[in-house]
């Protein structure tokens, strides 16, 4: 289960398809200005994203994969 304390880069390395979800929330995972070293909860707070919504989507997608 993915939590708000998980590192974005590690989550995407474990399941590369999750990068699509982060992109949908305007969270850049790789490259200049990426948030790959951030915890999911911190990135959500910075981007003003509903953390529960993001986690639900990430966990639903990762279970379906």
Phi and psi in degrees as a GROMACS rama.xvg file:
@    title "Ramachandran Plot"
@    xaxis  label "Phi"
@    yaxis  label "Psi"
@TYPE xy
-85.7422  134.056  UNK-2
-122.475  170.678  UNK-3
-65.6035  -18.1785  UNK-4
-90.4863  -3.96923  UNK-5
-75.1985  147.515  UNK-6
-78.7943  131.254  UNK-7
-58.9021  -47.396  UNK-8
-60.3805  -41.7841  UNK-9
-66.8769  -39.8819  UNK-10
-61.6138  -44.6642  UNK-11
-71.7635  -32.9981  UNK-12
-64.5057  -36.328  UNK-13
-73.2214  -32.5041  UNK-14
-145.047  87.1599  UNK-15
-56.7437  -26.1882  UNK-16
-64.9751  -20.2667  UNK-17
-69.6351  -15.944  UNK-18
-58.2443  -33.3005  UNK-19
-59.3082  -41.5842  UNK-20
-66.7586  -44.8526  UNK-21
-59.7734  -40.1342  UNK-22
-62.6782  -38.3538  UNK-23
-61.6272  -26.1553  UNK-24
-98.2557  12.3222  UNK-25
62.0368  35.527  UNK-26
-107.806  108.947  UNK-27
-77.4425  128.31  UNK-28
-94.3184  -38.0069  UNK-29
-128.936  156.81  UNK-30
92.0722  -172.363  UNK-31
-59.8845  129.674  UNK-32
77.7091  16.3701  UNK-33
-73.9782  163.291  UNK-34
-113.151  25.5804  UNK-35
-63.2732  -24.8626  UNK-36
-91.4235  0.966813  UNK-37
-87.8201  153.158  UNK-38
-77.2972  151.028  UNK-39
-57.3831  -43.0759  UNK-40
-62.5083  -38.7851  UNK-41
-67.5408  -43.1909  UNK-42
-63.1495  -41.1808  UNK-43
-62.9249  -41.2163  UNK-44
-64.6554  -44.8483  UNK-45
-63.2621  -40.3113  UNK-46
-88.991  0.986697  UNK-47
57.6624  51.989  UNK-48
-109.36  141.518  UNK-49
-67.2053  109.211  UNK-50
-62.583  -38.2845  UNK-51
-65.1096  -40.2031  UNK-52
-62.7818  -46.4859  UNK-53
-61.8584  -47.5533  UNK-54
-63.5337  -39.7976  UNK-55
-59.6326  -44.774  UNK-56
-66.8083  -44.7812  UNK-57
-60.6646  -47.2197  UNK-58
-68.2794  -37.8568  UNK-59
-64.0168  -44.3346  UNK-60
-67.1963  -41.4422  UNK-61
-68.3531  -30.6935  UNK-62
-72.2378  -33.6249  UNK-63
-75.4141  -21.7902  UNK-64
